[in-house]
Amino acid sequence: MHEDSRHEAGHGKTETSASGHESWVARNFNYQCYITCLTGFYSCRWTAQQWERTEYGSCCCSWREQLFYMFLISACFLSNLVLFVWAETSNEYFSFDWVVYLGTGKWFFCSIILLSFLGIVAMYTSLLLVISFLLLWERIELSLHISHKILVTASSLLAVFLMAVLCQHWKDKWLIFGLSLKIFAPLVHLILITLMVIASWPIAIYVAHLETEVRIRRYRVENYENEDLETHNKVTRLKALQVAAGLSFLLILLCLYLIPLGIYSPCIQEKKNLGPKPVFFGHRGAPMMAPENTMMSFEKAVEYDIFGLETDVHVSYDHVPFIMHDFDLSRTTNIREVLPEDIHKHTSLFKWPFLSTLNAGKWFLEHKPFINMDPLSEADKKRASNQSIPLLSDVLQLAKKEQKFVIFDLFHPPVEHPYRNTFVRKVVRVILESKIEQHLIFWLPSFDRSYVRYMAPGFQQVGRLLPTERLTRENISIINVDYKRLFYRGMREYKAANIYINLYLVNEPWLFSLAWCSKINSVTTDNIKLLSQLNHPHFFMTPSYYMYVWLLMDIVSAVFICIIFTFHWWRELKKKRWLNPTNATPGKMRGLARSFLFILAIDSGRRDLLDMFLTSAKSMWEITQVGTREKLGRVQSFLLCPFISSVNSTKCQWEIFDKSYVIVTDLNCVVRPIMVCKLLNINKLKIGFVFYLFI
């Protein structure tokens, strides 16, 4: 049909008419594609067709679709919430991948795969919600396809399941979510204000349209006696929608304006109160630059001038303390190749001569345990591939040489181990034999602490998250704690007692910034390279500066929102000023280019062209077909947009003069002319544009 119309337009038409027609077809074709895409994605209806628009204030869909629309909103909210929580727990991704490895025996980035999957689910539900909003904006009835309903239901169940898992088995992840809000709250507040300014544009249009509809129906009630109680009810319903939309927007905006009164962020403080930058303990050395718990890893950490080394110690079956974290050797050594039948054997049940022969570096090159680790040079790759399990004495010699502190976890041997009850004394003996200065040892193990105090009084005793009274009673002035539990329990009493605080495990810049602003003394980290480059905390600002930004953002956004609402209100009233009798003057001209008030379409033997025009015009100009007549052997269609739908087509008559003009007469108004239209021939379709409008 489109090609036929374009072909016929080339015969007997002026250049002006042809160019105008091409523009008209292009505009309508694009709009039709837009609507078809929306309905195609939402309802899987990809066939172009005429869509009936619902009236303002009327229901947009069936009650079942309304219920599922609310279900779609909840699914979108839950999926985005789970995505945000998981994204904020990026500091724990390595731990999660390690847990997955323990269960599956395979190392892969399960945390990143889950993040990507949650991102796809959140994007899918959000896209459906946006499309549904656009359909509602176009006043097209919602009808979500059954496949979408199944997927949305599955997305909701998945989000609920993951939240239940987090609440039941990984509660501390919710603590991370709360901590992230402490640091990101000022930024989130500013983003939400910006989004409200953007959202004010469609809301202002909607409220202005509702006001127009209210005035139209009031005009009909005042000027026509045949309007019934239904019109009054529609007016009331429209006013209720207008108040609900506008008032809800204003209440949300007001809450956002007042949110800073309840925001507490450690990074909002005076510069003079900001403490020194926390120092670093290299977690198992520098595991993002070298295989963890190897001499290469510890030496890489020393290159960044860290404060101390953190590691893990086991005692072999022949009482040799060595460095290893896991309870078996399968993840970080090549025992699968050397002795596959013992891959799940406890680490401490092997003798040192065998342990010393295992390769502890090739796995690092194969698995690349951190997603954000930098690529290694060829020299580092060669060096890493030749790493072996180090002795505790090797690490102590490095710390002694570089004057670095050492803190370590000492794992209890299994029951069948011959030194199960004396392993602490063996470790203390090795430390003393290394001749390292005793104050460089942060002694963390809690068992047999009295013996350690007696044999090595210079060791600095480190405790856990215990009450300050117990720490004081045990003469402990250093604590090594999980950052999640410390921040929620509070650190005021520890600061008051002058307790040295070391947090583990801090890898993300925002989390390190939170520790810095909270005056933490040191942190244990994998990400030495990145955190060492930070010269000031992220999102740090003084209270006066934040207040300035807060007030400026509120004032500017309020001004913009007022301008947007005023503009749309003025534009709507300007379009429909004819509804106000005080502004109407007899003989006042109204052009289609300004108001699109009236269209008269007359078919000249081509009903298909008429149908095409009616479909396009209804979509583009929001007009409705209120009547058709047979006259002079031609099909005539009388079309009115909602702005003047009070004119009753059955009480109207029109006459064509000189094949160029149409005079429309309203029989209700004592048979006086109300419109004069100019006829244009477009593809054998005569279209009448308003030339004069008499009020």
N, C-alpha and C positions, 0 to 999 in steps of 0.2 A: 504493500500500500504506500509505503514511504517513497519507493522509487517511482511508482506511478504518479504520485502527486508531484514529485520533483520534475518528472518528464513533462507533465501537462503544464506546469508553471512556465515552461520555456516557450509557449505558444501564445501569442496575443497579449502578453503582459508587459507592462512598462518596467523599466529597470528599477525604479523605486519600489514598485510593488514586489518584484522578485526578491530584492535585497531584504525588504521587510519580512517577507515570508520565510526566507532562509533563517533569519534571526529568530522568528517565532517558532519554527520547527526545531531549531537547535535547542532553544530554551526548554520546550516541552519534552523533547526527546531526552535531554539530560535529567530532567525531573522524573520522568517515567522510569528511567534506568535506576535512579536513586531509590525510588519507592520499591521497584522490583528487587533490588539488592537487599533492602531492609527486610521485606517479606520473605525473600529467598533464604536469607540467613536465619531468620527467626522461625518461619513456618515451613521452610523448604518448598515454597511455592515460587518457582522461577519463571512462570509464564506471566507475561505482561497482561494486565487486565484492569478494568475500571474498579477502583476501590472506593466504596462509599465512606464518607467521613461522618463520624458521630458528631452530634451537636455538643456545644460547650455545656457542661453540667450534667450530661447524660453518661451512662455507664459505658465504658470502653470495651467490655468483654463480659463473658458469662461468669457466674459466681465461681465455677471451678477454675477458670483461668485467673480470676482474682486471687484465689487461695494459692495457686501455684506461683503467681507473681510474687506474693509475699514469701513463699518458700525460696524463690530465686534470689530475693534480696538477702535472706538469711544465709543462703549458700554462698553468696558473694562475700558477705561479711566474714563468715567463718573461714573461708578459704584464704582470704587476704590476711586475716588475723594469724592463722597458722603459718602462712608464708612470712609474715613480719617477725613472728617469734623465732622461727627457724633461721631466718637471715641474721637476726641479732645474736644468735648463739654461734656465730662463725668462729668465735674464740675456742669452741669446744669440738670443732669438726674432727680434729685428729683423734681425740678420745673416742668419739662416736665410731670412726672408722676402725679403731683398734678393737672396740667391743664387737663390731660386725666381723672382724677378722677372727676373733676368738670363737665366734659361733659358726662361721662358714669355712675357716681355714684358708680363705683367699683374701688378698689385700687389693682393694679398689676404692675409689672415691665415692663411697655410698652416700656420704653427706652431700656432695655436690649433685649427684644424681637425684637425690630426694629434693634438694633445693630447686633443681630445674623442673622436676615434675610438679612440685607445688606451685612454681611460677606459672607453668602452663595451665594448671587447674584454675588458679586465681585469675589469669588473663582470660580464660574461656568464660567463666562466670561473669566477670566484669564486662566483657564484650557483649554477652547476651543482655546484661542489664542496660548497657548503653543503647543497644539496638532497640530494646523495648521502650526506653525513654524516648527515642527518636520517633518510634511509631506512635506513641501516645501524643507526642508533640504534633504529629501530622493528623491526629485524631482518627487513626486507623485501628480497627478492632484487633486485639491481641489474640493469637492462636499459636501457642508454642508447640512445635512438632514433638511427637512422642519420643523420638530419639534424643532430642534435647532434654526432655523431661527425665528420661532414664539417666543420662549423663549428669544432669544437675543433682538428681537424687544420689547417685553414686559419689559425686563430689562432696555433698553434704555429709554423707555417712563416713567418707574417708576423713574429712576434717574433724568430725566428732570423735572418730576412733583415735586419730593422732593426738587430739587434745586429751582424751582419756588416758592414753599411754603416757603422755607427758605428766599428767596429774598423778598417775599411779606409780610410775617407775622412774620418772626423771623430773621430779618436782623442782629441782634447782634451776631448770631451764626457764621456769616462770620468774625466778629471781633475776636471771639475766635480763629478761624482758623489762622488769621493773627498773633495773639499774640503767638500762639504755634510755629509758624515759627521763631519768635524772639528768643525763648529759644532753639528750636531744630535745628535751621539752621546749626550750626557747626557740629552736629552729622549727620544730613541728608547729608551734604556735604561729610563727610567721607564715609558714606554708599554708596552714588552714585559713588564715586571713586572706591570703592571695587567692585561694580557691573560692572563697566566699565572694570576692569581688568578681571573679569570672562567672560564678553561678548567678550573680545578680542580673546578668544580661538576659538569659532566658526567662528567669523568674519575673523580671520587669515586663518583658513582652507578654508573658502569660497573664499577669495581673492587669495589664492595660487592655488586652483582648477581652478579658472577663468584664472589665468596666464598659467596654463598647457593647458587648452582648447585653449587659444589664440595661444600658440606655436604649438599645434597639427595642427590647421587649417592653420597656416602660413607654416608649413612643407608640408602640402598637396598641398598648392598653389605653392610652390617652386619646388616640385618634380613631380607633375602630371598635365598634360595639360588639362585633362578633367574636372577640377574644374571650376565652373562658378562664376558669380557675387554673387550668394547667399552666397558662402563661405566668400567672402570679407565682405558682410554685417553682417554675423554672427561674424566675427572677430571684426568689429567695435562695434557691440552690446555688445559683451563680454567685450571689453575694457571699454565701457561706464558703464556697471554694476560694473566692478572692481573699476573704479574711484569713482562712486557714493557710493559704500559701504565703501571703504577706506576713502574717503574724508569726508563723513558724520560722520563716527566714530571719525575721528581726530578733526573735528570741535566741536562736542559735548564734547569730552574730553578736548579740549582747553577751552571751556566755563566753564566747571566744575573746571578746574585749576584756572581760574580767578574769580570764584564766590566769594571767601572770600573778594575780594576787595570791594564788595557791601554789605557784611553782617554787620548788626549792631545788636548786642545782648547786653543787659544791663549786662549780666553775664560774659562778657569779659571785665575785668577791673583790675586795680591793687588792691592787697589785702588791702592796706592802705586806699583805697577809698571806700571799702565796709562798708556800714552802719551797725548798730546793728540789731539784729534779731527782726522783728516786733512782737509786743505783740498781745494777742488774746482776742477777745470778743466772748464768747460762744453764738452761734446763737440759741436762745430759750433754752439755757442751754447747755446740751451735748446730742443732739438728737440721736446720734449713740449708746449711752449707756443707755438711759432712755427715757421714753415718753416725747416728746417735751413740753415745757412750763408747766412743773410740778416741784414741789419742789425737787423731786428726781433728775431731770435733772439738775437743778441749783446747787444742792449739788455735783453732779458728776463733774460738770465743775469746781467748787471751788477746788476739790481735785487735779486738775492738775495745780493749782496755776495760773489761768488765770488772765488777767488784768481787765476784766469787764464782765458783763452779758448783753446780748441783748435779748429783749423780745418785746411783743406786748400787748397793753392795750385796752380793751373795757370798757365802763361804762354801768352797768346794768340799767334796767328800773327803779329801785329804787335807782339810783345814787351811786352804789358801784363799784369802779374800780377793775377789775379782769383781769387775764391773759388768753388770747386766740388769736390765729392768724386768723382763718378762719371767714368768715361772717356767717357761720352756724355751727351747732354742730355735723353734721353727721359724719365727718371723725375721730375726735379725742375723741368722747364720745360715750356712749351707749344710746343716745337719740332714736335711732331706736327701741330699746326694751322698753324704758320707755314711750315715747310720739311720736310714729311714724308719727302722722299727722302733727307734727311741725318740722320735720327734716330740712326743708328748711327755717324756720323762722329765721330772722336776730338775730345774737348772742346778740345784745344789747337790744332786746325786751323781754328778760327773766328777772325775778327777781332773786336776789341772793339766797334766800332760796332754790329755785328749782335748780339753777346752782350748789350749793354746794353739792347736793345729787348725781350728775352724776359721773360716773366712767370715768376717763381720762387716764387709763393705759392699759386696756385690749386690745384695738385696736393695741397697739404697739407689744404685744406678738403674735397677730394673723397675722398681715400684715408684720411685719419686714420691715419697710419703706426703709432701705438702704441695698443694695445688699452686701456691704462689711463690714457690722457691725459684731462685735465679738459676739459670743454666750454668753448669760447671765448665771450667776450662779443661782442655785435654790433659794438662798436667794434674789437675785436681781429680779428674776421672780415673787416671791411672793410679794416683795415690789412694783414692777411696777404695778401689777394687782390691787393694792389697792390705786393707785394715784387718786386724785381729782383735780378739777380746783382750782388753788391758787388765793389768793388775791394779789393785788399790794403791799399792806402793808407787806405781808409775804416775798416777794422778797426783799423789802427794808430793812427789819430787818436782813435778811441773808447778804445782801451787807454791811450793817452797821457793823455787827459783824465781817465779814471777810475783811473789808476795800476794797471792790471791787467797781469799777465804774459801773454805770447802764445807758444804752442807750435803748430807746424804741420808737416804733411807736405807736402813739395814733390815733385810728381810729374814724372818725367822725360818730356819731350816725345817724340813718335814720330820715326822716322827722317827723315821728309820735312819736319820742322819746321826753319825757318832758324836758330833759336837753340838747337838741340839741345845744343850744346857750351858755350854761354855763358849759359844761362838762370839759373844760380846767381848770377852776377855782376849780372844785371839785377835779381834779387830783392833782393840785398844793397844795391844802389844805391837802390832804392825805400824800403827800411827806413831807410837813413841819411838820405834826403831828408825823411822824415817827422819827423825830429828827436825821435823817441821815445828815452827813456833806454835805453842799450844793455843794461843789466842786466835789463830787462823782457823781453828776447827769449831764449826757450829754443830754441837752434838745434839742431834734430833731424836734418836731412839729413846723410848721411854723406859724400856726394861733394863734392869740392873744399873740404874742410874747412880745408886750409892757407890757401887764399885768404881764406876767411871770417875766420880768426884774424888774418890780416894786416890786412884792411880794417876789421874790427870786433872789436877785442880785448875789448870789454866784453860781447859776447854770451856767455851761459852755454851752454857746450857740453853737449849731451845725447847719451848713448849708449844702446845697446840692452843686451840681456842678454849681456854679455861678461865674461870673467874679470876679476877685480879687478886683476890684474897689468897687463893691457892698458889698462884704464881709467886706472890710475895713470900708465902710460907715456904715454898720450895726453892726460893732464891733464884728464880728464873726471870730474866729481864728481856728476853727475846721470844717472840712467837712467830710461827710459820703457819699461816692459815689460808684456807680457801677464800678467795675474794668475795664470792657470793654470800657466804655465811657471815663474814665480818661486816660487810656493808649493811646487812639487814639487822644484825645484832647491835651494831653501833660500836664506835671506837672511842667515844669520849672518855670512858673510864680507863681505857688503856693509855690514852694520851695523858690523862691526869696522873697516872702512875708511872709515866716516863718509860713505857714499854716500847722496845724496838719492834716494828711490825714488818714482816716480809710476806708478800702476797704471792700466791701461785694460782693458776698459771695465767699470765697476762700476755696476750699476743696482739690484740687489736689496739690501734692508736687511740680510739675513743675510750677504751677501758684503762689504758695507761694514763690518759689525760684525767680520768676520774680519780685514779690513785694519786696522781700528782697534786691535783687540787685538794685532795683529802689529807695531804701531808703524810703519805705513806713513805716509809724509809727506803724500802727496796722491793723489787718484784723479781720473780722467777719467770723467765720467758724463753720461748723458742725463737722469737723474731728479733734477735739482737740488732741486726743491721738496720731494720726500719725504725725501731723505737729509739735507737741511738741518734738518729738524724733529727728527732723532734727537739726543737729549741724552745717551744712553749706549748702549753696544753691546747688541744683543740676546743673550740667553742668557749674559750675563756673571755670574759668581759666583766667590767666593773658594774656595780649596781646602777650608778648614774648613767652609764652608757646604755645599759639594757633598758632602763626606764625611758631614755630618750628615743631609742629604737621602737620601744613598745608604743609610746604615745604618738610618735610620728607615723608609725604604721596604722594605728587606729584612726588618726585624723585623716590621713591621706585616703585610706580605704573608705571611710565614711563619706568623704567628699566625692569620690569616684562613684560610690553606690548611689548617692543622692542624684548625681548628674545622670547616671544611667536610667534610674527610675523616672526622673523628670523628663528626659529626652523621649523615652518610649511613651510616657503618658501624653506628652505634648504632640508627638507624631500621630498617635492613635486618634486623639481628639481633633487634630487638624484634618485627618482624613474624613472624619464623620461629622464635621461641623454643621453639615446640612441638617442633622437631627435636631439642632437647637433652633427653635423658631426665631429667636432674636437675631441670629446670624444669617438667616435665609432671606434673600432678596429676589423678587420676581425677575425672571430672565437671566439669572446668574448662570454662567457657563461652567460646566463640569466636564473636563476632558478625560478620556480613558487613561491617558498617560499619567494622570494625577490620582484618580480615584477608582477606576475600574468598576463603576457602579452598575452599568447596564450593558448587556450584550444581546443583540437580536440576530439570530442565525437563520438564514433562509436557504434551503437546499434547492439547487437547480438541477434536479434529476439525478443527483449523486448522493444517495442516502449513506453510502459508506464514508464519504468525506464528512458528512454531517456528524456521524457517530464518532469519527476520529477527532473532529473539532470539539465535540461535547466532552469526550473523555479527557482531552488535553486541557481544555479550559477549566473544567471542574477541578483538576489537580493543581493547576497553576494559580487560578484567581479565586479559589474557594467559593465558586458559584454553585447554585442549585437549579435544577430544571423544575420549574413549577407549573409548566403547562405546555401542551402542544395543540396545534390546530391544523386543519386542512383548509387551504384557501388558494384560489386560482390554480388548483391542480398541483400545488407544490406543498411539500411538508415544511411547516414553519415551527420553529421551536423558540419559545419565549423563556429566556434565562435571566434570572436575577441573583445577584450575590446577596448574602445574608444581611448586608447593611440596609437594603431597602426591600427586604422580603415581606414587608407589610403590604406592598402593592399586590393586589389579588389579580392573578393573570386571567381568571375567569370573568373579571369585570373590566378587562382592558381590551381595546381594539386598536389596530394600527392600519395605516394605509400607506402605500408606496407611491411617491410622486417622482416623475421623471426618471424612474429607475435608479435614482441616486439617493433619495432621502426617505426616511420613515418617520411618521408622526404617530406617537403613542398617546392614546387618550384613556383617561381613567374615568369609567362611568360612575364611580362612587363620588367623584368630585364635580358633579354637575356637568359632566361631559366637557371637561377642559383639557387641553393638551398638557402633558406632564413631561414629555421628552421629545427631542428631535434628534434623530440618529443619521449619521452619514454612512452610506453603504459602500463597502469596498469589495471588489471581486477578487477572490483569492482561490485559485484552482477550482473555478466554477462554483465556489461556495461564497455566498454573499454574507458578509458579517457586518452588522450594524454597530458602530461605535458612537458613544454618547457625544452629541454635538452641543445641544442645549438641554438643561435640566431646569424645569420650572417647579418651584416650591410654593 
